[in-house]
Amino acid sequence: MKIVRRLGASPRDRGSATGQSCPDIFELSDGNFAVIGTEATAALEPELPPDAACAEDERIVIVPRMVLIQAKSDIPDS
């Protein structure tokens, strides 16, 4: 599995010159996506609806709204 491309603007293009805030979204060679965000499993897992769950190897990650909006045009329809 490899990173194929970034979706949306780079952290530097979004104003993160220091590298201290670098949320990001990547398309992978297997067609899946990977995200860099703030880990929030402990805070948000109790808020999940009854039909949602987090497996042992999964984490809830917060991606800032601006990052996802900027990536929208790069996300394939299928």
N, C-alpha and C positions, 0 to 999 in steps of 0.2 A: 504494500500500500504506500502510495506517494502523494504528496501535495501537488495538484495539477495547476491550481491558480487561486489567487485571492479574489474574493467577491467584495466589491465596493472599494472605497479609498483606503490607502494604507494609514496606519496610525499617524505617521509623520504628516501626511496630507490632511489629516483631521486635526492637526495641531498638537500632537504629542511629541514635541521635540526632545523631551527628557527621557522618554521611554518608560515613564512611570505609569502610564495608562495606555495599554496596548490591546484592547479587545479587538478581535479579528475573526473573520469567517473565511474558510478555505474549502474548495471542492477537492475531493480525493479521487485517486485513480480508479477506485471501485464504484464511483458515483455517489458515495455518501459525502457528508459535510462534517468538518471539524470546526469547533469554535474555541476561541480563547476569551474567557470572561471571568467574572468574579464568582467564585464558588459560594453557593448559598443553600446547600442541601439542608443543613440543620435548621435554618430559619424558615425555609419554604416547604419542606416535606410535610409538616403538619397541616399546611394549607392546601395540599393537593386534593382534588375532588375524589370521591370514593372509587371511581373507576380508573384512577391513575396511581402509579406506584413507581418507586425508584429501586431498581435491582441493586444487588451488592456492588456490582462493578459500574454503576451509573451515578452521576452527580447532577444536581440542578445547577445551572450556570446562568448568571445574568449577563445579557448582552445589551449594551445601551441602545436605546431606541434609534439614535442617529446612525449607529453602525448598521443596523438591520435595514433601515430606510435607504441608506446609501448603497447597500448590497442588492436591494430589490431588483434593479434592472439587470443584474448579473445572474440571478437565480433562474435556472431553466424552468420552463412550464411543464416539462415531463422528464 
